[in-house]
Amino acid sequence: MGLLCCHDRVLFLVNMTTLGEHQHYTFSLIEKLFKHLLSSYTVGILYNIVCTLDRSCTKWDFLKEY
């Protein structure tokens, strides 16, 4: 799974060791991105199951510090 910029350049990659779409891969990529950005930046995320990520962030406070 990869994280790309708006110019389709690879920023970060993660090796998926299990089958299927597991949220921890996405959260690890997003956290890695936020660690490299200034806190004043605004980030937009497009993901095919972003509604489940939003629910997880709300329910379990994932990425709360960002």
N, C-alpha and C positions, 0 to 999 in steps of 0.2 A: 504494500500500500504506500502511496506516495503523497507528498504535499507539494503542490506546484504554485508558482506565482501567477499573476494574470497574464504573463507572457509565455506561459507553459514551460517555464524553467523549473527543474527539480530543485526543491529546497531541502527536503528531508525524505528519507525512505525508511520503512520499517519492514522487517522480515516476518511475514505471517507464517507462524508455525502450526496453526490449526486451520481447518477448513471453515468456511463461512465468514460472515461479517460480524466480528465481535467488537463491541464498543471500546475496549481497552486499547486497541490499535489506533483508533481515531483520537481518543483522549491523549495518548502518549505523543502523537504528532502535534496536536494543538498545543499541548503544554510545552513541547520543545520550541515551537514557533514563538509563543509568548515569552519564553525565557530570553529570546534574542531580540525582542522589540522593546522600544520605549513604552512606558505605561500610558503615554498620551496618544498612542496610535489607536486608530479604529480599525477593527478587523471584521471582514465579512466572510462567512463560511458557507459554501455550497456543498451539500452532501446528500446523497439520495435518501437517507433515513435520518435527516437532521431533526425531525420531530421527536424521535426517540432519544437523541442526544440531549435535546432541550429538556425533555422530561427527566432524564437522569441527572442533569445538572441541577434542576430544581429540587428533585426529590432527595438526592444524596449529597448535594453541595459539591459536586465535581467541579473543578476549575474555579472554585469560589474566590480564590485570591486574585483572579484575573477579571 
